[in-house]
Amino acid sequence: MPYKHYKAEVIEVVIADSEGGKNFEKSGDRAVDISTMRRWVRQFKERGAQAAGWLHSILSTVYDAHVGSIELRNRTLMQQLSRLLLEYPAPRSGVILGRANIILTTHNCGFL
């Protein structure tokens, strides 16, 4: 997310907890304002499915690799992103959101 003031790891924990049904307001860094965490979750819900679609499309058109839709069904958006990222040659390290953003911006698809 552009102009963020928190580490990607903190943002990712909040989003993952939200998707997992946990109380994300108790997640991550206690210094993060609750309204900020709510904004992260809302923005991810708005952009996450689109990002997964872009990653799926790039994977198919650029790398000629595929992940079946059935395999992604019944997974959270974060789990879908994680699974799709396994098929990309790079980057191999870092948090899910950071790796997804690197791939998306490299292929001019925007960012999460």
C-alpha positions as CSV (number, residue, x, y, z in Angstrom):
1,M,0.0,0.0,0.0
2,P,1.5,3.3,-1.0
3,Y,2.6,5.8,1.7
4,K,2.2,3.1,4.5
5,H,3.9,3.8,7.8
6,Y,3.9,0.2,9.0
7,K,5.9,-2.9,8.1
8,A,4.3,-5.2,5.6
9,E,4.5,-8.0,8.2
10,V,2.3,-6.0,10.5
11,I,-0.3,-5.4,7.8
12,E,-0.2,-9.0,6.7
13,V,-0.8,-10.3,10.2
14,V,-3.9,-8.1,10.6
15,I,-5.3,-9.2,7.2
16,A,-4.6,-12.9,7.8
17,D,-6.2,-12.7,11.3
18,S,-9.3,-11.0,9.8
19,E,-9.6,-13.6,7.1
20,G,-9.2,-16.4,9.7
21,G,-12.0,-15.1,11.8
22,K,-9.8,-13.8,14.5
23,N,-10.3,-10.4,16.1
24,F,-7.8,-8.5,14.0
25,E,-8.2,-5.5,16.2
26,K,-6.0,-7.3,18.7
27,S,-3.5,-8.3,16.0
28,G,-0.1,-6.9,15.1
29,D,1.5,-3.9,16.7
30,R,-0.4,-2.4,19.5
31,A,0.7,1.1,18.3
32,V,-1.5,0.7,15.2
33,D,-4.8,2.6,15.4
34,I,-7.9,0.4,15.1
35,S,-9.3,2.6,12.3
36,T,-6.0,2.0,10.4
37,M,-6.3,-1.8,10.8
38,R,-10.0,-1.6,9.6
39,R,-8.8,0.4,6.5
40,W,-6.2,-2.2,5.7
41,V,-8.8,-5.0,5.9
42,R,-11.3,-3.1,3.8
43,Q,-8.7,-2.2,1.2
44,F,-7.5,-5.8,0.9
45,K,-11.1,-7.0,0.5
46,E,-11.5,-4.5,-2.3
47,R,-8.2,-5.2,-4.1
48,G,-7.3,-8.8,-3.1
49,A,-9.6,-10.6,-5.5
50,Q,-8.4,-8.4,-8.4
51,A,-4.8,-9.0,-7.5
52,A,-5.4,-12.8,-7.4
53,G,-6.9,-12.6,-10.8
54,W,-4.0,-10.6,-12.2
55,L,-1.5,-13.0,-10.7
56,H,-3.4,-15.9,-12.2
57,S,-3.5,-14.2,-15.6
58,I,0.2,-13.2,-15.5
59,L,1.1,-16.8,-14.5
60,S,-0.7,-18.2,-17.5
61,T,0.2,-15.7,-20.2
62,V,3.8,-14.9,-19.2
63,Y,5.0,-18.0,-17.6
64,D,2.7,-20.6,-19.2
65,A,2.0,-22.1,-15.8
66,H,-1.4,-22.8,-14.3
67,V,-3.1,-23.2,-10.9
68,G,-6.5,-24.8,-11.1
69,S,-9.5,-22.8,-9.9
70,I,-10.7,-25.8,-8.0
71,E,-7.4,-25.8,-6.0
72,L,-8.0,-22.1,-5.1
73,R,-11.7,-22.6,-4.2
74,N,-12.6,-22.3,-0.5
75,R,-9.3,-20.6,0.3
76,T,-9.0,-17.1,1.8
77,L,-7.6,-14.4,-0.5
78,M,-4.3,-14.5,1.4
79,Q,-4.1,-18.3,0.9
80,Q,-4.9,-17.9,-2.8
81,L,-2.1,-15.3,-3.2
82,S,0.3,-17.5,-1.3
83,R,-0.5,-20.5,-3.5
84,L,-0.2,-18.5,-6.8
85,L,3.1,-17.0,-5.7
86,L,4.6,-20.5,-5.3
87,E,4.5,-20.8,-9.1
88,Y,6.5,-17.6,-9.8
89,P,10.3,-17.8,-10.3
90,A,11.0,-14.8,-8.1
91,P,11.0,-13.3,-5.6
92,R,11.1,-16.3,-3.3
93,S,11.4,-14.5,0.1
94,G,9.5,-11.9,1.9
95,V,5.9,-11.5,3.0
96,I,3.0,-12.5,0.7
97,L,1.8,-8.9,0.1
98,G,5.3,-7.7,-0.7
99,R,6.0,-10.5,-3.2
100,A,2.6,-10.0,-4.8
101,N,3.2,-6.3,-5.2
102,I,6.6,-6.8,-6.7
103,I,5.1,-9.1,-9.4
104,L,2.1,-6.9,-10.0
105,T,4.1,-3.7,-10.4
106,T,6.7,-5.5,-12.6
107,H,3.9,-6.4,-15.0
108,N,2.2,-3.0,-14.7
109,C,-0.9,-4.3,-13.0
110,G,-0.9,-1.9,-10.0
111,F,-0.5,-3.0,-6.4
112,L,-2.4,-4.3,-3.4
